Amino acid sequence: MSRSGLRRLALPAIFLLAACAGPRAAVIGAVDARDVPGALAAYDRFRESDGADVGLLAAVAALMLEEAALSPETGDAVARRAAVVQLRLAGVAGYASLRRVSAAASDEVTRAAALAALAARGDVPARQRLRALLGAEEAEVRARALAFVDPATDREALLRGLADPAASVRRAAALRLGSLRDAEAREALEAAARVDGDAQVRGAAVRALASQGAAAVPALRDRLADPDAQVRLAAARALVRADPERAPALLGALLDMPPSAAGIEAARLLALRATDEGARERARAALERALLGPTPGLRAQAAIALVSLPADAGGLAAVQTALAREEVPRVRLALARAALRREGGAGPGRAALQELLASEGMAAVQAAALLAAEGDPGGLRRLDAALGDGDALTRRVAGRAMAREARRPDRVRPLLEDPEILVRLHSAGGILAASNAR
C-alpha cells in the first residue's frame, strides 16, 4: 500500500475527533496529510487556545511512529524497529497503526515485526500472513514466522527450524516446539539443549522443555552444568516448572551454595511454586541471605526476586536490614521496590525512593518514575529535570515514564522534536500508551 493509500485509511477509533473548524481541525488535517512537522505546529496552536488534549497529541504521536516505521532509508533500520516496538507497547492505541505498517512497510523485516505484534494480540489474518513468510530470505523474518505457526500442523517446519543456519530461527523453533508435549518434540529439544553451539538456542530449548513435565527432568538437571550462566539460569527455572514436587530436592544444593544467578532464580521460583511450605520457607531464607551477599548484581537480583513474591510473604525485616547498609543506587532501587511489596513496607520503600531522587543516573530516574506515578511532587520534579538531561538514554526513559507512568503526556511534547530519533520515538510511544487510560 502506498503512502497516499494510507491517507485514505480512517484513524483508529480512539482518535476519532470532532471535525470542526479551528485549531483542532488543523491538527486533524495535518495528521490526515501525514505531515508530522505540520501536526506538531498545529497541536501547539491548539494547546495555546484550548489547552492540552491527550487524544489529539496521541494522534500526532501515532503518526510519528508510523512514519518512522515506514521510512525507506537503509540507515533507519534501528528507528523502524524501535517504532514498531513502541506501537506494540501502546496496546489498543497502537493497533490500527500496526495494521497500517503491516500493509505498507517497504521492507520485509518491518512488515514481519508489525505482523508479529498483531499476531500476539490474536489477529488471525496476521498469523496467516506470517506463515506465508516461512521461506523468507531474511533470518529475522523466518524467526518471526516460526514463532506463530501452529505446532500441530507445522511440526515439520519447526523441526527443520531447529537445523536452520541462523541461531535466531533455531531459537524461535525451539520455543514454539515447547507447545508439543510428545516424545519426538522432547527428544529434539533435548538434543538442541545439549549440542547447539549458540547459548541462546540452548536456553530456549531448556525453557521449552519445562512444558514437557517430569519426563524432561533428566535433561534439565544436566543443563545445570552448562558452561553458559544464562542456560544454567534457564535450567533452574525450567526444573521448577517441569516438576514442582521434586524441584526442591533437585535444586536444594543451589540454595546452600554462595549466591549465584541460578540459585537466586531457583529460590524465587521455589518460594512461589514449591508444593511444600518448608521448601518455600527455605527458598525465602535463601533470598534474604542473598540480599547481603558481596556482589551488587546478585543483591539486586535477590531484591527483584522478592518483588515477585506475594505481598504477605514476609521478609520486610531482611529488606530493611539490607537497605540500611546498601550504597549502590540500582540495588537500593530494587530493595525499595521489594519493601513496597511487603506488608508494612510502604513507608521504608518510599523513603528510600525519596533518597534516590538526589542521586545521579538511571536509578534516580526510575525512582522518580515510581513516585511520580503516585503524584509525588518530588518525583515529578526529578522526572521533569530528567527530560532535559544531556544524556539521550536518560531523556528516552524519562520521556516514556512521564507520559505513561506519571500520566502527564503533554509535558513530553518538547521531546517529540528531540535531536535523537530514539528519544522522539520512546516519548511518542509513551504518549500513545497514555491515551489508553483516558
C-alpha positions as CSV (number, residue, x, y, z in Angstrom):
1,M,0.0,0.0,0.0
2,S,1.3,3.4,-0.9
3,R,1.7,6.4,1.4
4,S,-1.2,8.1,-0.5
5,G,-3.3,4.9,0.2
6,L,-2.6,5.3,3.9
7,R,-4.2,8.7,3.8
8,R,-7.5,7.1,2.9
9,L,-7.5,4.8,5.9
10,A,-9.5,6.0,8.8
11,L,-7.8,6.9,12.1
12,P,-8.2,4.5,15.0
13,A,-11.4,4.8,16.9
14,I,-9.5,6.3,19.9
15,F,-8.6,9.2,17.6
16,L,-12.0,9.9,16.1
17,L,-12.2,13.6,16.9
18,A,-15.0,16.0,16.1
19,A,-14.4,17.6,12.7
20,C,-14.8,21.3,13.4
21,A,-13.2,24.4,12.2
22,G,-10.3,26.0,14.0
23,P,-7.2,24.7,15.7
24,R,-8.5,21.2,16.3
25,A,-9.3,20.8,12.6
26,A,-5.9,22.0,11.7
27,V,-4.3,19.2,13.7
28,I,-6.6,16.6,12.2
29,G,-5.9,17.9,8.7
30,A,-2.1,17.7,9.2
31,V,-2.4,14.2,10.6
32,D,-4.6,13.1,7.7
33,A,-2.0,14.6,5.3
34,R,0.7,12.7,7.2
35,D,2.6,15.9,7.8
36,V,4.4,15.4,11.1
37,P,6.0,18.9,11.4
38,G,2.7,20.5,10.5
39,A,0.8,18.4,13.0
40,L,3.2,19.3,15.8
41,A,2.9,23.0,15.0
42,A,-0.9,22.8,14.7
43,Y,-1.1,21.0,18.1
44,D,1.0,23.8,19.7
45,R,-1.5,26.4,18.4
46,F,-4.4,24.2,19.6
47,R,-2.9,23.9,23.0
48,E,-2.4,27.7,23.3
49,S,-6.1,28.3,22.7
50,D,-7.8,25.2,24.1
51,G,-5.4,23.5,26.4
52,A,-3.8,20.1,26.4
53,D,-5.7,17.2,24.7
54,V,-4.3,13.7,25.2
55,G,-6.2,12.1,22.3
56,L,-5.1,14.8,19.9
57,L,-1.5,14.6,20.9
58,A,-1.7,10.8,20.7
59,A,-2.9,11.1,17.1
60,V,0.3,13.1,16.3
61,A,2.4,10.6,18.2
62,A,0.9,7.6,16.3
63,L,1.7,9.4,13.0
64,M,5.3,9.9,14.1
65,L,5.7,6.2,14.9
66,E,4.1,5.1,11.7
67,E,6.3,7.4,9.6
68,A,9.4,6.1,11.4
69,A,8.3,2.5,10.8
70,L,7.7,3.2,7.2
71,S,10.9,5.1,6.5
72,P,12.5,3.6,3.3
73,E,16.0,4.8,4.3
74,T,18.5,1.9,4.8
75,G,20.1,3.7,7.8
76,D,16.8,4.0,9.6
77,A,16.5,0.2,10.4
78,V,17.1,0.8,14.1
79,A,14.4,3.5,14.1
80,R,12.0,1.3,12.2
81,R,12.4,-1.5,14.7
82,A,12.0,0.9,17.7
83,A,8.9,2.4,16.2
84,V,7.2,-1.0,15.8
85,V,8.1,-1.9,19.4
86,Q,6.6,1.4,20.7
87,L,3.4,0.7,18.7
88,R,3.2,-2.7,20.2
89,L,3.7,-1.4,23.7
90,A,1.0,1.1,23.2
91,G,-1.6,-1.7,23.4
92,V,-5.1,-0.9,21.9
93,A,-4.0,2.6,20.9
94,G,-1.3,1.2,18.6
95,Y,-3.3,-1.5,17.0
96,A,-4.6,0.4,13.9
97,S,-1.2,1.9,13.3
98,L,0.4,-1.6,13.3
99,R,-2.1,-2.7,10.8
100,R,-1.2,0.2,8.5
101,V,2.5,-0.5,8.9
102,S,2.0,-4.3,8.2
103,A,0.2,-3.3,5.0
104,A,2.6,-0.6,3.8
105,A,6.1,-1.3,5.0
106,S,8.5,-1.4,2.2
107,D,10.9,-3.9,3.8
108,E,10.0,-7.4,4.9
109,V,11.6,-7.2,8.3
110,T,9.5,-4.3,9.4
111,R,6.4,-5.9,7.9
112,A,7.0,-9.1,9.8
113,A,7.6,-7.3,13.0
114,A,4.3,-5.5,12.7
115,L,2.5,-8.7,11.8
116,A,4.1,-10.4,14.8
117,A,2.8,-7.7,17.1
118,L,-0.7,-8.1,15.7
119,A,-0.5,-11.9,15.9
120,A,0.5,-11.7,19.5
121,R,-2.9,-9.9,20.1
122,G,-4.8,-12.7,18.4
123,D,-5.1,-11.3,14.9
124,V,-5.7,-14.4,12.8
125,P,-5.1,-12.8,9.4
126,A,-1.7,-11.6,10.7
127,R,-0.8,-15.1,11.7
128,Q,-1.8,-16.4,8.3
129,R,0.3,-13.7,6.5
130,L,3.3,-14.6,8.8
131,R,3.0,-18.2,7.9
132,A,3.5,-17.3,4.2
133,L,6.9,-15.9,5.2
134,L,8.4,-19.2,6.4
135,G,10.7,-19.3,3.4
136,A,11.8,-15.7,3.6
137,E,15.4,-14.9,2.8
138,E,15.9,-12.8,6.0
139,A,16.5,-14.9,9.1
140,E,14.6,-12.4,11.3
141,V,11.5,-12.8,9.1
142,R,11.7,-16.6,9.3
143,A,12.1,-16.4,13.0
144,R,9.0,-14.3,13.5
145,A,7.0,-16.5,11.2
146,L,8.0,-19.7,13.1
147,A,7.1,-18.0,16.4
148,F,3.4,-18.1,15.4
149,V,2.9,-21.3,13.4
150,D,0.5,-23.9,14.7
151,P,2.7,-26.6,16.2
152,A,0.1,-29.3,15.5
153,T,0.0,-28.6,11.7
154,D,3.5,-27.2,11.2
155,R,5.6,-29.7,13.2
156,E,7.9,-30.4,10.3
157,A,8.6,-26.7,9.8
158,L,9.6,-26.4,13.4
159,L,11.8,-29.4,13.4
160,R,13.5,-28.1,10.2
161,G,13.8,-24.8,12.0
162,L,16.0,-26.4,14.7
163,A,18.6,-27.0,12.0
164,D,18.4,-23.6,10.4
165,P,21.8,-21.9,9.9
166,A,20.6,-18.8,11.8
167,A,20.6,-19.0,15.5
168,S,17.5,-16.7,15.8
169,V,15.5,-19.1,13.7
170,R,16.6,-22.1,15.8
171,R,15.7,-20.2,18.9
172,A,12.2,-19.4,17.6
173,A,11.7,-23.0,16.6
174,A,12.7,-24.3,20.0
175,L,10.4,-22.0,21.9
176,R,7.4,-22.9,19.7
177,L,8.1,-26.7,19.9
178,G,7.5,-26.4,23.6
179,S,3.8,-26.4,22.8
180,L,4.1,-30.0,21.6
181,R,4.1,-32.4,24.6
182,D,5.3,-35.6,23.0
183,A,8.4,-37.8,22.8
184,E,9.5,-36.5,19.4
185,A,9.4,-32.9,20.3
186,R,11.1,-33.6,23.7
187,E,13.9,-35.5,22.1
188,A,14.5,-32.8,19.5
189,L,14.6,-30.1,22.3
190,E,16.9,-32.2,24.5
191,A,19.3,-32.5,21.6
192,A,19.2,-28.8,21.0
193,A,19.7,-28.0,24.7
194,R,22.7,-30.3,24.8
195,V,24.6,-29.7,21.5
196,D,23.6,-26.4,19.9
197,G,26.6,-24.1,19.6
198,D,24.6,-21.0,20.5
199,A,23.8,-20.4,24.2
200,Q,20.6,-18.5,23.4
201,V,19.3,-21.5,21.4
202,R,20.2,-23.9,24.2
203,G,18.5,-21.6,26.7
204,A,15.4,-21.5,24.5
205,A,15.3,-25.3,24.2
206,V,15.7,-25.6,28.0
207,R,12.7,-23.2,28.6
208,A,10.6,-25.1,26.1
209,L,11.4,-28.4,27.9
210,A,9.7,-27.1,31.0
211,S,6.4,-27.8,29.4
212,Q,7.3,-31.5,28.9
213,G,6.9,-32.2,32.6
214,A,8.7,-34.8,34.6
215,A,10.0,-36.6,31.5
216,A,12.3,-33.7,30.8
217,V,13.8,-33.6,34.3
218,P,17.0,-35.6,33.5
219,A,17.9,-33.4,30.6
220,L,17.2,-30.2,32.5
221,R,19.2,-31.4,35.5
222,D,22.1,-32.0,33.1
223,R,21.9,-28.4,31.9
224,L,22.5,-27.1,35.4
225,A,26.1,-27.7,34.4
226,D,26.0,-25.8,31.1
227,P,29.1,-23.6,30.5
228,D,26.8,-20.6,30.0
229,A,25.3,-18.9,33.1
230,Q,22.1,-17.9,31.3
231,V,21.5,-21.5,30.3
232,R,22.0,-22.7,33.9
233,L,19.6,-20.0,35.0
234,A,17.0,-21.2,32.4
235,A,17.5,-24.8,33.6
236,A,16.8,-23.8,37.2
237,R,13.6,-22.1,36.1
238,A,12.5,-25.0,33.9
239,L,13.0,-27.6,36.6
240,V,10.6,-25.8,39.0
241,R,8.0,-25.6,36.2
242,A,8.5,-29.1,35.0
243,D,8.3,-30.8,38.4
244,P,7.5,-28.6,41.3
245,E,7.3,-31.5,43.7
246,R,10.8,-32.8,43.0
247,A,12.3,-29.4,42.4
248,P,13.3,-28.7,46.0
249,A,15.4,-31.8,46.1
250,L,16.9,-31.2,42.7
251,L,17.8,-27.6,43.4
252,G,18.4,-27.8,47.1
253,A,22.2,-27.7,46.6
254,L,21.9,-24.3,44.8
255,L,20.2,-22.8,47.8
256,D,23.0,-23.8,50.1
257,M,25.8,-22.6,47.9
258,P,27.1,-19.0,47.8
259,P,24.6,-16.8,45.9
260,S,24.5,-17.2,42.1
261,A,22.1,-16.1,39.4
262,A,20.8,-19.6,39.0
263,G,20.5,-20.1,42.8
264,I,18.6,-16.9,43.3
265,E,16.2,-17.7,40.5
266,A,15.7,-21.2,41.8
267,A,14.9,-19.8,45.2
268,R,12.4,-17.3,43.7
269,L,10.5,-20.0,41.8
270,L,10.6,-22.4,44.7
271,A,9.2,-19.7,47.0
272,L,6.4,-19.2,44.6
273,R,5.7,-22.8,43.4
274,A,7.0,-25.4,45.7
275,T,4.2,-27.6,47.0
276,D,5.7,-27.9,50.5
277,E,5.6,-25.0,52.9
278,G,9.0,-26.0,54.3
279,A,10.6,-25.8,50.9
280,R,9.0,-22.4,50.3
281,E,10.4,-21.1,53.6
282,R,13.8,-22.4,52.9
283,A,13.8,-20.6,49.5
284,R,12.7,-17.3,51.0
285,A,15.5,-17.6,53.6
286,A,18.0,-18.1,50.7
287,L,16.7,-14.9,49.0
288,E,17.1,-13.0,52.2
289,R,20.7,-14.2,52.6
290,A,21.5,-13.2,49.0
291,L,20.4,-9.6,49.9
292,L,23.6,-9.3,51.9
293,G,25.9,-11.0,49.5
294,P,29.1,-9.5,48.1
295,T,28.0,-8.9,44.5
296,P,25.8,-5.9,43.7
297,G,24.2,-7.5,40.7
298,L,23.2,-10.6,42.7
299,R,21.9,-8.4,45.6
300,A,19.7,-6.5,43.0
301,Q,18.5,-9.8,41.6
302,A,17.5,-11.1,45.0
303,A,15.6,-7.9,45.7
304,I,13.8,-8.1,42.4
305,A,13.0,-11.7,43.2
306,L,11.4,-10.7,46.4
307,V,9.2,-8.2,44.5
308,S,7.6,-11.1,42.6
309,L,6.6,-12.9,45.9
310,P,3.1,-12.3,47.4
311,A,2.9,-9.1,49.5
312,D,2.1,-11.1,52.6
313,A,5.2,-13.4,52.3
314,G,7.1,-11.5,55.0
315,G,10.7,-10.6,54.7
316,L,10.4,-6.9,55.5
317,A,13.0,-7.0,58.2
318,A,15.6,-8.5,55.9
319,V,14.9,-5.9,53.3
320,Q,15.2,-3.1,55.8
321,T,18.5,-4.5,57.1
322,A,19.8,-4.7,53.5
323,L,18.6,-1.1,52.8
324,A,20.4,0.2,55.9
325,R,23.8,-1.0,54.6
326,E,23.3,-0.8,50.8
327,E,25.1,2.0,48.9
328,V,24.8,1.1,45.3
329,P,21.9,3.1,43.8
330,R,20.5,0.4,41.5
331,V,20.4,-2.1,44.3
332,R,18.8,0.4,46.6
333,L,16.1,0.9,44.0
334,A,15.5,-2.8,43.8
335,L,15.3,-3.0,47.6
336,A,12.9,-0.1,47.8
337,R,10.6,-1.8,45.3
338,A,10.9,-5.0,47.4
339,A,9.9,-3.1,50.5
340,L,6.9,-1.5,48.8
341,R,5.7,-5.1,48.1
342,R,6.0,-6.2,51.7
343,E,3.3,-5.7,54.3
344,G,4.1,-2.6,56.3
345,G,6.9,-1.6,53.9
346,A,5.3,1.3,52.1
347,G,6.9,3.9,54.4
348,P,10.5,2.5,54.2
349,G,10.2,1.9,50.5
350,R,9.0,5.4,49.7
351,A,11.7,6.9,52.0
352,A,14.4,5.0,50.1
353,L,12.9,6.2,46.8
354,Q,12.9,9.8,48.0
355,E,16.6,9.5,49.0
356,L,17.4,8.2,45.5
357,L,16.0,11.4,43.9
358,A,19.1,13.3,45.0
359,S,21.4,10.8,43.2
360,E,22.5,10.7,39.6
361,G,22.0,8.2,36.9
362,M,19.2,5.8,35.9
363,A,18.3,4.7,39.4
364,A,17.2,8.2,40.3
365,V,15.1,8.5,37.1
366,Q,13.4,5.2,37.8
367,A,12.8,6.1,41.4
368,A,11.3,9.4,40.2
369,A,9.0,7.5,37.8
370,L,7.7,5.2,40.6
371,L,7.0,8.2,42.8
372,A,5.6,10.4,40.0
373,A,3.1,7.6,39.2
374,E,1.6,8.3,42.6
375,G,1.6,12.0,42.0
376,D,4.5,12.7,44.3
377,P,5.7,16.3,43.7
378,G,9.4,15.5,44.3
379,G,9.2,12.6,41.9
380,L,7.6,14.8,39.3
381,R,10.2,17.5,39.7
382,R,13.1,15.0,39.3
383,L,11.4,13.4,36.3
384,D,10.9,16.8,34.8
385,A,14.5,17.6,35.2
386,A,15.5,14.3,33.5
387,L,13.5,15.4,30.4
388,G,16.3,17.9,29.8
389,D,19.2,15.7,30.7
390,G,22.3,15.8,28.5
391,D,22.2,12.0,28.2
392,A,19.9,10.7,25.4
393,L,19.2,7.5,27.2
394,T,18.1,9.4,30.3
395,R,15.7,11.6,28.2
396,R,14.4,8.5,26.5
397,V,13.5,6.7,29.7
398,A,12.2,9.9,31.4
399,G,10.0,10.8,28.4
400,R,8.2,7.5,28.3
401,A,7.8,7.4,32.1
402,M,6.5,10.9,32.3
403,A,3.9,10.2,29.7
404,R,2.9,6.6,30.6
405,E,3.6,6.1,34.3
406,A,3.2,9.6,35.5
407,R,0.2,10.1,33.1
408,R,1.3,13.6,32.0
409,P,1.8,13.1,28.3
410,D,1.6,16.8,27.5
411,R,4.8,17.5,29.4
412,V,6.6,15.3,27.0
413,R,5.6,17.3,23.9
414,P,9.0,19.0,23.6
415,L,10.8,15.7,23.3
416,L,8.8,14.9,20.1
417,E,11.4,17.3,18.5
418,D,14.4,16.0,20.3
419,P,17.6,15.7,18.1
420,E,17.8,12.0,18.9
421,I,15.4,9.8,17.0
422,L,15.1,7.2,19.7
423,V,14.1,9.9,22.3
424,R,11.4,11.0,19.9
425,L,10.1,7.5,19.4
426,H,10.1,6.4,23.0
427,S,8.4,9.7,24.0
428,A,5.8,9.2,21.3
429,G,5.2,5.6,22.4
430,G,4.6,6.8,26.0
431,I,2.1,9.4,24.8
432,L,0.3,6.9,22.7
433,A,0.2,4.4,25.6
434,A,-1.1,7.0,27.9
435,S,-4.1,7.7,25.6
436,N,-5.5,4.2,26.6
437,A,-6.2,5.5,30.1
438,R,-8.4,8.4,29.0
